[in-house]
């Protein structure tokens, strides 16, 4: 079989060697480089320090940075995007090395929703704290379309490595049915948030100075607080009996609904007393604190155009913060 050699692109003539990296056409004597260089200015190498300075509020706004460097806004935005990609690639799995290698873990969970081009997405926030520790590690958040539900929480939990997931023994949450199902499904201890139940009661019974039913509202709040904080179950049951009477006699459907749920799940608000060795926090404020950081980031970025950009920015924020302080309810003197 006859072998066909490559011909020159200009005259279709035989190609000759012309040095180490050049070739020559045998017809027109034109030469060319076999490994062509990319024309134009070389791209600036991305650095993660730029995005770290952005999260630490040590850098100016994109517009001010562009004006100070005599560059266009789009140029600075591209540089910020390259820095973001480099930062996420370098720090995305760093959270695993922060978690202690042994011991049981507490999962602190919450969720927020965000709209992108009119479509609703739920951002699932999860933090892991050692049983006797004080620092909660921020797990990379997960983004899923639709409302918060049990299927979404199961999917978010499945993104945690199996070895870490099997060490979780307790859950602290706001009491949503979807996230509560995780504790019931896995046999974890469940600590419901005190702040959410108190704010739910106060939503229907205002204790402010201008409230018409202030004495009644204060009485209900005191009874709820006694159930949450009473050291003995006998004192808690006395308050529960009075709250049951109030629920039956009140004409407010909102109060009946809130008190009915509290009377049904009151033991799950006192898990921190029944299992003091876990040093449970009585609120999900650790997750709420990170959620506020996410909202501040959304305000600075003025929203996100795509869901990919949204999860990339939030993942980078979690990698930057790494941990959040999470103290238990009963602190040693």
C-alpha positions in Angstrom: 0.0 0.0 0.0 1.4 3.4 -1.0 2.0 5.8 1.9 0.6 9.3 1.5 2.7 12.0 3.2 1.3 15.3 4.5 1.5 18.1 1.9 2.1 21.8 2.5 -1.0 23.8 3.2 -0.1 26.6 0.7 0.9 24.7 -2.5 0.2 21.1 -1.6 3.9 20.4 -2.2 6.4 18.2 -0.3 7.2 19.4 3.2 10.9 19.7 4.2 12.5 20.2 7.6 13.7 23.7 8.1 15.4 23.6 11.5 14.0 22.0 14.7 10.6 23.5 14.9 9.9 24.9 11.4 8.9 23.3 8.1 9.3 24.5 4.5 7.2 24.1 1.3 9.3 22.7 -1.5 7.4 24.7 -4.1 7.1 28.3 -2.8 9.8 28.0 -0.1 7.4 29.4 2.6 8.2 28.3 6.2 6.0 27.9 9.2 6.2 26.9 12.8 4.8 23.5 13.6 3.8 24.4 17.3 2.1 27.8 17.0 2.0 30.1 19.9 -1.2 31.7 21.1 -1.3 35.2 19.9 -2.0 38.1 22.2 -1.4 38.9 25.8 -1.0 36.0 28.2 -3.9 35.4 30.6 -3.3 36.6 34.2 -2.9 33.6 36.5 -5.8 33.3 38.9 -5.2 33.4 42.6 -7.5 32.3 45.4 -6.3 35.3 47.6 -8.5 37.7 45.7 -11.8 35.9 46.5 -10.6 35.4 50.2 -10.1 39.2 50.4 -13.6 39.7 48.9 -15.2 37.5 51.6 -13.2 39.2 54.4 -14.4 42.6 53.2 -10.7 43.6 52.6 -11.3 44.4 48.9 -13.3 47.2 47.4 -16.4 46.8 45.3 -16.0 45.6 41.7 -16.7 49.1 40.3 -14.3 50.8 42.7 -11.6 48.2 42.0 -11.9 48.6 38.3 -11.7 52.4 38.5 -8.7 52.3 40.7 -6.8 49.9 38.4 -8.1 51.7 35.2 -9.8 48.5 34.0 -13.3 47.7 32.8 -15.8 46.2 35.2 -16.2 43.1 33.0 -12.4 42.5 33.2 -12.5 42.6 37.0 -15.5 40.3 37.1 -13.7 37.8 35.0 -10.7 37.9 37.3 -13.0 37.5 40.3 -14.7 34.5 38.6 -11.3 32.8 37.9 -10.3 33.4 41.5 -13.6 31.9 42.7 -13.0 28.8 40.6 -9.5 28.4 41.9 -10.6 28.9 45.5 -13.4 26.3 45.3 -11.1 23.8 43.6 -8.5 24.2 46.3 -10.8 24.3 49.4 -13.9 22.3 48.5 -12.9 19.2 50.5 -10.9 20.9 53.2 -13.9 20.6 55.6 -13.3 16.9 56.0 -9.9 17.4 57.5 -11.4 19.7 60.2 -13.8 17.1 61.6 -12.3 15.0 64.4 -11.5 11.5 63.2 -13.4 9.8 66.1 -16.4 10.4 68.2 -20.1 11.0 67.6 -21.4 14.1 65.8 -24.3 16.5 66.1 -26.0 17.6 62.9 -27.4 21.2 62.9 -29.6 21.7 59.9 -31.7 24.5 58.4 -32.7 25.6 54.9 -33.5 28.8 53.0 -35.1 29.3 49.5 -34.0 31.5 46.7 -35.4 32.4 43.3 -33.3 32.3 40.1 -35.1 33.4 36.9 -38.5 32.9 38.6 -37.8 29.3 39.7 -37.6 28.4 43.4 -34.6 26.6 44.8 -33.9 25.4 48.3 -30.5 25.7 49.8 -29.9 23.0 52.4 -27.5 24.1 55.2 -25.8 21.5 57.4 -23.2 21.8 60.1 -21.4 19.1 62.1 -20.3 19.6 65.7 -18.5 17.0 67.9 -20.4 15.6 70.8 -18.4 17.6 73.4 -16.9 20.3 71.1 -17.8 23.9 70.6 -16.9 24.5 66.9 -19.4 23.4 64.2 -17.9 22.5 60.8 -19.8 23.9 57.8 -20.6 21.2 55.3 -20.7 22.4 51.7 -24.4 23.5 51.1 -26.6 21.8 48.6 -29.0 23.4 46.1 -32.1 21.6 44.9 -35.1 22.9 42.9 -38.5 23.0 44.6 -39.7 23.4 48.2 -38.0 22.1 51.3 -39.1 18.5 51.9 -38.1 15.1 53.3 -36.8 13.9 49.9 -34.6 17.0 49.6 -33.1 16.5 53.1 -32.4 12.8 52.4 -30.6 13.8 49.2 -28.6 16.5 51.0 -27.6 14.1 53.7 -26.5 11.6 51.2 -23.8 14.0 49.9 -22.0 13.7 53.2 -19.4 10.8 53.1 -20.7 7.5 54.5 -18.0 7.3 57.1 -18.9 10.7 58.5 -22.6 10.2 58.1 -22.5 7.0 60.2 -21.1 8.9 63.2 -24.1 11.3 63.4 -26.1 10.6 66.5 -28.2 13.7 67.1 -30.0 16.5 65.2 -30.8 20.1 66.1 -33.3 21.8 63.9 -36.3 24.2 63.8 -38.9 21.5 63.8 -39.8 21.3 60.1 -41.4 18.0 59.1 -38.9 17.3 56.4 -35.8 17.7 58.5 -37.4 16.0 61.6 -37.9 12.9 59.5 -34.1 12.5 59.3 -33.9 12.0 63.1 -36.9 9.6 63.1 -35.6 7.7 60.1 -32.0 7.3 61.5 -32.8 6.9 65.2 -31.0 10.1 66.3 -31.7 12.2 69.3 -33.8 15.2 68.3 -33.4 18.7 69.9 -36.0 21.2 68.6 -35.2 24.9 68.6 -36.5 26.9 71.6 -36.3 30.2 69.7 -38.7 29.0 67.0 -41.4 27.8 69.4 -41.2 31.0 71.5 -41.4 33.2 68.4 -44.4 31.1 67.2 -46.2 31.7 70.4 -45.4 35.4 70.4 -46.6 35.7 66.9 -50.2 35.2 68.2 -49.8 36.5 71.7 -47.9 39.8 71.9 -46.3 40.6 75.2 -45.4 44.2 74.3 -46.6 47.1 76.5 -49.3 48.1 74.0 -50.8 44.6 73.8 -54.5 44.4 74.9 -54.1 40.9 76.3 -50.6 41.4 77.7 -51.2 39.6 81.1 -52.6 36.6 79.3 -49.8 36.5 76.8 -47.2 36.8 79.5 -48.8 34.0 81.4 -48.7 31.7 78.4 -45.1 32.6 77.7 -44.1 31.8 81.3 -45.7 28.4 81.2 -44.0 27.6 77.9 -40.6 28.7 79.3 -41.1 26.6 82.4 -41.6 23.5 80.2 -38.5 24.3 78.3 -36.3 25.0 81.3 -37.7 23.0 84.3 -35.1 20.7 85.7 -37.7 18.2 86.8 -40.4 16.5 84.7 -43.0 17.0 87.4 -42.8 20.8 87.2 -42.9 20.6 83.4 -46.1 18.4 83.5 -47.8 21.0 85.8 -47.2 23.7 83.2 -48.3 21.4 80.4 -51.6 20.8 82.2 -52.2 24.5 82.4 -51.3 25.0 78.7 -53.7 22.2 77.8 -56.5 24.1 79.5 -55.5 27.3 77.7 -55.5 25.5 74.4 -59.0 24.2 75.0 -60.5 27.5 76.1 -58.9 29.9 73.6 -60.7 30.9 70.5 -57.6 31.7 68.5 -56.9 29.0 65.9 -53.3 30.1 65.7 -52.7 29.7 69.5 -54.5 26.3 69.4 -52.3 25.1 66.6 -49.0 26.2 68.2 -49.8 25.0 71.7 -51.2 21.7 70.2 -47.9 21.0 68.5 -45.9 22.0 71.6 -48.0 19.7 73.8 -47.4 16.8 71.3 -43.6 17.2 71.0 -42.6 18.8 74.3 -40.1 16.0 75.1 -38.1 16.8 72.0 -37.6 20.4 73.4 -36.1 18.9 76.6 -33.6 16.5 75.0 -30.7 18.7 76.2 -31.8 18.0 79.8 -32.4 14.2 79.3 -29.0 13.7 77.6 -26.8 16.3 79.1 -23.7 14.4 78.1 -24.2 15.6 74.5 -24.0 19.3 75.5 -26.8 20.2 73.1 -27.5 23.7 71.9 -31.1 24.6 72.4 -31.4 26.6 69.2 -30.4 26.3 65.6 -28.8 29.7 65.7 -25.5 28.4 64.4 -27.2 27.5 61.1 -29.1 30.8 61.2 -25.8 32.6 61.6 -24.5 31.1 58.4 -27.7 31.7 56.6 -27.4 35.4 57.4 -23.9 35.3 55.9 -25.4 33.8 52.8 -28.0 36.5 52.6 -25.4 39.2 53.0 -23.4 37.5 50.1 -26.5 37.5 47.9 -27.0 41.2 48.6 -23.4 42.0 47.7 -23.5 39.9 44.5 -27.0 41.3 43.7 -28.4 37.8 43.1 -27.1 35.0 40.9 -27.8 34.5 37.2 -27.6 30.7 37.3 -27.9 28.0 39.9 -24.3 26.9 39.1 -23.0 30.3 40.1 -25.2 30.3 43.2 -23.9 27.1 44.6 -20.3 27.9 43.6 -20.4 31.2 45.6 -22.1 29.6 48.6 -19.7 26.7 48.6 -16.8 29.2 48.5 -18.3 31.1 51.4 -18.6 27.9 53.5 -14.9 27.0 52.6 -13.8 30.4 53.7 -15.6 30.4 57.1 -14.9 26.7 57.8 -16.4 26.7 61.3 -18.9 28.6 63.5 -19.0 28.7 67.3 -21.7 26.4 68.7 -21.9 26.3 72.5 -24.1 23.9 74.4 -26.9 25.1 76.6 -25.3 24.1 79.9 -21.8 25.7 80.0 -19.3 24.9 82.8 -18.4 27.7 85.1 
